[in-house]
Amino acid sequence: MKRIIWSATIAVLIFALTACQPRPSRWVDVENRTGETVSVKWLGDTIYSRQLSPGGSVRIPVVSGGCLRNGAEDMIVAETTSGRRFTFGPPACKGGKWTLPAG
């Protein structure tokens, strides 16, 4: 009996975790062509931040049910190690692809 309950609990947890993930259309794909490492984050969000190496790419999740992420404005910001700053949005909630320019 315990084995059945344990198996059911694991199945429910797996379902819940996959259901909470943003749908593929709710991502922003970021590609770094700047030649520098960049820090990518939602504007105003001090918790979420990703480091992206030169030539690298990353998927940034967009929260379902709205465009705001933890109270951050609806804009994604990328800053290079040399201090250049790029912005994506508003609205960033529609998703899409963002390529940081070379140079």
N, C-alpha and C positions, 0 to 999 in steps of 0.2 A: 504494500500500500504506500509506504514512504517513497519507494522508487517511482511510482506513478505520479505522486504529488510533486516530487522533485523534477521529473521530466516535464510536467505541465508548467511548472514555474519557470523553468529555463525557456520553454517555447514562448511563453507570454513575454518574458524579458527580451528575447530576441526580436519578437514582433514589435514591441514597444520602441526599442532602440531604432529599428529600421524605419518605423513610421514617423519618428521625430526628425529624421534627416531631411534637409531641403531637397525638393525635387530638382532634377538636373537642369531644368529651365530657370531655376532660382539660384544660379551661381554666376559670379563674374570671373571669367578667365583672364588672368593677368600674365603678360609676357614681358620680360625685361630685356630690352635691347640697348640699355644705356651704357653698358660696359662697366658699370659699378654695381656694388651691392646696394639694394634698396630695402627700406622698411615700409611695408604696406599695412595700412590700418584704416578702419572707419574713422572719419573725422569726429573728434570728441570722445572716442572710446579709448580709455587708458588700459583696458584689459586685453583686447584682441590686437595682436600685431604679428606679422610674418616677415621674416628676412628672406629676400629673394636674390640669389646670386646672379651675376651677369649671364645672360642667355637662358636663364631659368624661367619656369612658369609655375603658377599656383592657381588653385581654385578658391575663391573667397565665397563662403556661404552667405546668402541673403535670407534673412529671417522671413518665414512665411507669415501672412496675416498683416503685413505692413512693411514699410520701407525703413523703419528705424531699427538700429541694433543697439540694445542696451542704452537707449537714450541718446545715441550718437546721431549726428545729422546724416542725411541721406547722401553722403559723399564719401568716396574712398580717396585716401591721400597716400602718395608714395614719395619718400624722401631718399635721395641718394646720400652716400657717405660724404660727398663734397658739398652737400647742402642744397642741391637742386630739388625743387618740389613740383610734383604733378598732381592733378586732381581728376577724378572721374565722377561725373554726375554734377548736380542732381538731374534726373533721378538715377541712382545706381540700383534701385530696386528692380528695374526691368531686366537686369542681368546683361549678358553680352560678353564681348571680348574687348579688352583694353590692352593695347600694345604701347609700352613706354618707349619713346623714340631714342634713337642713337644720337650721339653727339654731345 
